[in-house]
Amino acid sequence: MLRARYPHRFVGTLLLLLLIALVAAPANAALRVAADQWLENADAAPEARRRATRWAELLGLPMVQVLSTEPDDRFAETIAVYERDEPVHERVFADPERALVALTAMVDDLVEGAAPVASELRTLPSGERIVWAQWIVDDLAYECVLAPSGATTSLIVTAVLASQVGSERAELDRIYAGVAGLTAPMPEFSLTQWRWGSIAIWLGLAVGLHLLMLAFVDRHRDHRQAGMRAALVLLPLVGIGTLASQSMLASRELALTHAGTSVAGLMTWIGVTGLCVVMLHVLFAQSRDRGVVRSAPTSGAFASGTYSTADMVRSTIQRAALRDPSASSGAWARPRRLDPDDPNPTPSPYDTSESQPIILADEGRLPPTRRS
């Protein structure tokens, strides 16, 4: 009945319940250890669960998995997995010494400040890398593994009797090699540098293309034509550059996700900023409405060889006024001259004493000369 009368409320209630279920659901570990004939989580030995819980307090990290051998053994070997909510950066795996420093900083309280007796930067058969180190504390051997697992850092802690570590060596190495959920370390990435760098690249290309057009295509310093041509060349370059950035960003997808964006999001930023630069370049070119008169005289008002739209309009009106004074306004009309044969001359309002014609009497005129 509720679904029929209020469908939007019914759908909203379902969505709310689904959201609550997703939030309340426990997060699954990105990394998981699989070991044959080992007991896991609730089936693990009580001694191993208590030991792993004590380790979690010392490490200050949440435990996501615990495994142990049979509880009827004299000592239940224990493997526990912990996670830290930050990625392992690529610089950590730059060299073994730096990797060991990062691992030691995480487990220093657990091993009571002891120095490791062995360490190694391992490359697994899957191609992923882990940091492994071993400590001996009293009669126990602790083996710790630092492993990148996407946006989190996974720490594997193993405890066996120091007297039995040699016999357990092959099985432990096999367990470490079969860990599921390993990823490559987080590559170095700066979202701010990529964003500002894309703007700088588009601006640099726009200025470079503009200067190139002025130097080799339009040598008359016509910025309008040069700017329009540069914008037309830059527009396809923006599309090509945006598509090419996808191959560069694909290997950094994890870093982009950690930075709060995605490959498509950053590609959109690159393309939109490129289009904005093209539009600004077109507006700049349109504002430069000065060009070149290729047939400009060597002297006179247009001797400079440059003109503007206002110059062209003014020149056109002046030429029209000279041809037909009645077709123009008074501001451009020539003063009307008096006809010497008109018995009733009407003076023009534009006539002055200097513009009045000088009329000579017939007796004062010189006789015309005869041409031979």
C-alpha positions in Angstrom: 0.0 0.0 0.0 2.8 2.4 0.9 4.7 1.5 -2.3 1.5 2.3 -4.4 0.5 5.6 -2.8 4.0 7.1 -2.1 6.5 5.6 -4.6 9.1 8.3 -4.0 9.0 7.7 -0.3 9.3 4.0 -0.8 12.4 4.4 -3.0 13.9 6.9 -0.7 13.5 4.5 2.3 15.2 1.7 0.4 18.1 4.0 -0.6 18.5 5.1 3.0 18.5 1.5 4.3 21.1 0.5 1.6 23.3 3.4 2.6 23.1 2.5 6.3 24.0 -1.1 5.4 27.0 -0.1 3.4 28.3 2.2 6.2 27.7 -0.3 8.9 29.3 -3.2 6.9 32.8 -4.0 8.0 35.6 -3.0 5.6 37.3 -6.0 3.9 41.0 -6.1 4.0 42.8 -5.1 0.8 45.5 -7.7 1.6 44.8 -11.3 2.6 47.1 -14.1 3.7 46.2 -17.7 2.6 47.9 -20.6 4.3 47.1 -24.3 4.1 46.4 -26.1 7.4 46.4 -22.8 9.3 43.3 -21.8 11.3 41.9 -18.4 10.6 40.2 -15.6 12.6 37.6 -17.2 15.0 39.0 -20.7 14.4 42.5 -19.6 15.4 44.0 -20.6 18.7 42.9 -18.5 21.6 46.5 -17.9 22.5 47.2 -16.6 18.9 44.2 -14.3 19.0 45.3 -12.8 22.3 48.8 -12.3 21.0 47.6 -10.6 17.9 45.3 -8.3 19.9 48.2 -7.3 22.1 50.3 -6.6 19.0 47.5 -4.4 17.7 47.7 -2.3 20.8 51.5 -1.9 20.5 51.3 -1.0 16.8 48.3 1.3 17.1 46.8 -0.4 14.0 43.6 -2.3 13.5 43.9 -6.0 13.0 42.1 -7.4 9.9 43.2 -11.1 9.9 44.8 -13.6 12.2 46.0 -17.1 11.5 47.5 -19.8 13.7 48.6 -23.4 13.7 46.8 -26.1 15.7 46.1 -25.1 19.3 47.4 -28.4 20.7 50.9 -27.5 19.7 53.5 -26.5 22.3 53.5 -23.0 20.7 50.9 -21.8 18.3 52.7 -20.0 15.4 50.8 -16.8 14.7 50.4 -14.6 11.6 48.5 -11.3 11.9 47.7 -8.7 9.3 47.3 -5.0 10.1 46.4 -2.1 8.0 47.3 1.6 8.1 45.0 4.0 6.3 47.7 5.6 4.0 49.5 4.3 1.0 53.1 3.1 0.6 54.8 5.7 -1.5 57.2 4.7 -4.3 60.1 6.5 -2.7 60.0 3.9 0.2 61.0 1.2 -2.2 63.8 3.3 -3.9 66.5 1.4 -2.0 66.6 -1.4 0.7 67.9 0.9 3.4 65.0 3.3 3.1 62.5 0.4 3.0 63.9 -1.1 6.2 63.7 2.3 7.9 60.0 2.5 7.1 59.3 -1.0 8.3 61.4 -0.6 11.5 59.5 2.6 12.3 56.2 0.7 12.3 57.2 -2.3 14.5 59.8 -0.6 16.8 57.5 -1.0 19.9 56.7 -4.5 19.0 60.3 -5.7 18.8 61.3 -3.6 21.8 63.8 -1.5 19.8 65.9 -4.4 18.8 67.9 -4.3 15.6 66.9 -6.7 12.8 69.1 -9.7 12.2 68.1 -10.0 8.5 66.2 -7.9 6.0 65.5 -8.0 2.3 63.6 -6.1 -0.4 61.9 -8.9 -2.2 60.3 -9.1 -5.6 57.5 -11.7 -5.6 56.7 -14.0 -8.6 53.7 -11.7 -9.3 56.1 -8.8 -9.8 55.1 -7.0 -6.7 57.7 -6.0 -4.0 57.6 -6.3 -0.3 60.0 -5.4 2.6 60.9 -8.3 4.8 62.9 -8.3 8.0 63.5 -10.6 11.0 64.0 -9.9 14.7 65.0 -12.2 17.6 63.4 -11.2 20.9 64.0 -13.6 23.8 63.0 -17.0 22.5 60.7 -15.8 19.7 61.5 -14.9 16.1 59.4 -12.0 14.7 59.2 -11.7 10.9 57.5 -8.5 9.6 56.5 -7.7 6.1 55.6 -4.3 4.8 53.4 -4.6 1.7 51.6 -1.9 -0.4 47.9 -2.7 -0.8 46.3 0.0 -2.9 45.4 3.1 -0.8 46.5 1.4 2.4 49.7 0.0 3.9 49.6 -3.6 5.1 51.8 -5.1 7.8 52.2 -8.8 8.3 53.6 -9.9 11.6 54.7 -13.6 12.1 55.8 -15.1 15.4 57.5 -18.5 15.7 59.9 -20.1 18.1 63.5 -19.0 17.4 64.6 -22.6 17.6 62.1 -23.6 14.8 62.5 -20.7 12.4 64.9 -22.7 10.2 62.4 -25.6 9.7 59.6 -23.2 9.1 61.5 -21.1 6.6 60.3 -22.7 3.4 56.6 -22.6 4.5 56.8 -19.0 5.6 58.4 -17.9 2.3 55.7 -19.7 0.4 53.0 -17.9 2.5 54.6 -14.5 1.8 54.8 -15.2 -1.9 51.1 -16.2 -2.1 49.7 -13.0 -0.4 46.7 -11.7 -2.3 45.9 -8.1 -2.8 49.4 -6.7 -3.3 49.7 -3.7 -5.5 52.5 -1.5 -6.8 53.6 1.3 -4.5 51.9 4.7 -4.8 53.8 6.6 -7.5 54.9 10.1 -6.8 52.2 12.5 -8.0 51.2 16.1 -7.4 47.8 17.1 -8.5 48.6 20.8 -8.1 51.7 20.5 -10.4 49.7 18.7 -13.0 47.0 21.3 -13.1 49.2 24.4 -13.1 51.6 22.6 -15.5 48.8 22.1 -18.0 47.9 25.8 -17.9 51.5 26.8 -18.4 51.9 24.4 -21.4 48.8 25.7 -23.2 49.8 29.3 -22.5 53.4 28.6 -23.7 52.1 27.0 -26.9 49.7 29.9 -27.6 52.5 32.5 -27.2 55.0 30.4 -29.2 52.5 29.9 -32.1 51.6 33.6 -32.1 55.3 34.6 -32.4 55.9 32.0 -35.0 53.0 33.3 -37.1 54.3 36.8 -36.8 57.9 35.8 -37.8 57.2 33.4 -40.7 53.6 33.7 -41.9 52.5 37.3 -41.5 55.6 39.6 -41.5 53.6 42.8 -41.4 53.1 42.6 -37.6 49.4 41.9 -38.0 48.6 40.5 -34.5 45.0 39.9 -35.4 45.7 37.6 -38.3 48.6 35.9 -36.4 46.5 35.3 -33.4 43.6 33.8 -35.3 46.0 31.5 -37.2 47.7 30.5 -33.9 44.3 29.7 -32.3 43.3 27.5 -35.2 46.6 25.5 -34.9 46.3 25.3 -31.1 42.8 23.9 -31.1 43.6 20.5 -32.5 46.8 20.4 -30.4 44.5 20.7 -27.3 42.5 17.7 -28.4 45.6 15.6 -29.2 47.3 16.6 -25.9 44.2 15.7 -23.9 44.0 12.3 -25.4 47.7 11.7 -25.0 47.5 12.5 -21.3 45.3 9.4 -20.8 48.3 7.1 -21.4 50.4 9.1 -19.0 47.8 9.1 -16.3 46.8 5.4 -16.5 49.8 4.3 -14.5 48.9 6.9 -11.8 45.3 6.0 -11.4 45.8 4.9 -7.8 47.6 8.2 -7.0 44.8 10.1 -8.6 42.2 8.3 -6.6 44.1 9.0 -3.4 44.3 12.7 -4.4 40.5 12.9 -4.7 40.2 12.8 -8.5 40.4 10.3 -11.4 41.9 9.9 -14.8 38.8 11.2 -16.5 38.6 14.2 -14.1 42.1 15.3 -14.7 41.8 14.8 -18.4 38.7 17.0 -18.4 40.7 19.7 -16.5 43.5 19.5 -19.1 41.0 19.8 -22.0 38.9 22.6 -20.6 41.9 24.7 -19.7 43.3 24.3 -23.2 39.9 25.4 -24.7 39.9 28.4 -22.4 43.4 29.4 -23.6 42.2 29.1 -27.2 39.2 31.3 -26.5 41.3 33.9 -24.7 43.7 33.9 -27.6 40.9 34.5 -30.1 39.6 37.4 -27.9 43.1 38.9 -27.9 43.3 38.6 -31.6 39.9 40.3 -32.1 40.9 43.2 -29.9 43.9 43.9 -32.2 41.9 45.4 -35.1 44.9 47.1 -36.7 46.2 45.8 -39.9 48.4 46.7 -42.9 47.5 48.7 -46.0 49.7 47.0 -48.6 49.2 49.8 -51.1 49.9 52.6 -48.6 51.6 55.7 -50.1 55.1 56.7 -49.1 53.8 60.1 -47.8 50.6 61.5 -46.5 48.1 60.5 -43.8 48.4 56.8 -44.6 52.1 56.7 -44.9 52.5 54.7 -41.7 50.9 51.7 -43.4 48.5 51.1 -40.5 44.8 51.8 -40.3 41.8 51.1 -38.1 38.1 50.5 -38.7 37.4 54.1 -37.7 40.0 55.4 -40.2 38.3 53.4 -43.0 34.9 54.7 -42.1 36.1 58.3 -41.9 37.9 58.1 -45.2 34.8 56.6 -46.9 32.6 59.5 -45.7 35.1 62.1 -46.8 35.3 60.6 -50.3 31.5 60.5 -50.6 31.2 64.1 -49.5 33.7 65.2 -52.1 31.8 63.5 -54.8 28.3 64.5 -53.7 28.1 67.3 -51.0 24.3 66.9 -50.7 24.6 63.2 -49.8 26.5 63.9 -46.6 25.8 65.7 -43.4 26.8 69.3 -42.8 29.9 68.2 -40.9 31.4 66.7 -44.0 29.9 69.0 -46.8 32.1 71.4 -48.7 31.1 75.1 -48.6 29.0 76.1 -51.7 30.8 78.6 -53.9 28.9 81.5 -55.4 28.1 81.7 -59.1 29.5 84.9 -60.6 26.6 85.0 -63.2 23.9 84.7 -60.5 22.1 88.1 -60.2 20.8 87.2 -56.7 23.5 85.2 -55.0 22.5 83.6 -51.7 25.4 83.3 -49.3 26.0 79.9 -47.8 26.2 79.7 -44.0 29.5 78.1 -44.4 31.0 80.9 -46.5 33.4 83.3 -44.9 35.2 86.3 -46.1 38.1 84.2 -47.0 36.0 81.7 -49.0 34.0 84.3 -51.1 34.9 84.3 -54.8 36.7 87.4 -56.2 34.7 88.7 -59.2 36.5 91.0 -61.6 34.8 93.4 -64.0 34.9 92.7 -67.7 37.1 95.7 -68.3 39.5 94.4 -65.8 40.0 91.0 -67.4 42.9 90.3 -69.7 42.0 89.3 -73.2 42.6 85.6 -73.8 45.8 84.7 -75.5 45.6 83.0 -78.9 47.1 79.6 -79.1 49.2 78.8 -82.1 
